[in-house]
């Protein structure tokens, strides 16, 4: 399971599937990147899915409560976008 800085924040992510199309999966609050496992299995032939843990979720760094969590989350997601990518989210 890869980990590193994304948007300047300690981030954990999972890469699933081997399809030709790239997708970034963003989970809802009170969840984590592992929640995408069932969907990833269903679309593994079509998508290469990257799912990351938002601040204070899963294995990403703890959120201190200072600053704008929405801005940090957006910056984290943007750091994964280095090629054409579909974005999938749920709330």
N, C-alpha and C positions, 0 to 999 in steps of 0.2 A: 504494500500500500504506500504510494508516494506521499511525501510531505515536503513542504517548503513554504517560502513566503509567496503569497499571492495578494496583490494590492497592499503590500507591506505588512500583512497579517499572517501569523503562523497558521498554515492551512493543511488539512489532510484531505486527500481525494482518492477515489477508486476509479479504475479504468476497466470497463466491461464491454464485451462484444468484440467482433472483428469485422463488422460490415464496412462497406466503402464510404458511408456517409457519417459525418461527425455530429455529435450532439452533446450539449452541456445540460446536465440535469440539476435543478436547484430545488431543494426540499423546502417544506413549510417549517414554521416555527415549531419547536418541541419535537423535531424529528432529526434525522441524520442521513448521510449519504447511503447508508445500507438499506434504506427504505426503497431504493430504486432497483434492488436485486431482482425481484419478480418480473418487473417490466423489462429489465435488461435481458433476462433470459429469453423472453418472448420475441425480442427484436434483435437478438445478437447477430443474426445473419445480415441484417440491413444496416445496423448502426454500430458505431464505435462510441460508446457512451462514457463520458467523464462526469462523475458525480462528486461534489465537494461538500464538506461540512461547513456550514455558516459559523460565524463567530459564536463561541460559547456552546456549540453543538458538537456531538460526536467526539472526534479526536482532534478537532481544530483548537486553537488557543482559547483560553477563557476570555470572556468579554468583561471589561472593567466597569462598563456602564457609562464611561466618559466618551463624549463625542457622538457621532451620528452613525449608528449601526447600519443604516440603509446605505449610506455613502461607502462605508467600508465593504459591505457585502457586494455592492455594485463594482467597486474596484477589484475585488477578488475575482468576480466572474469575468470581468474584462480581461484580466491577465491570462485567462484560458483561451481567449479568442485570437488565435494566430493564423487561422484559415477559415474558410466558409464553414459555419457551424449552426445547426439548429439549436434553439434553446427551448427546453422543456421545464415547466414548473408546476407546482401544485401548492394549494394553501388550505 
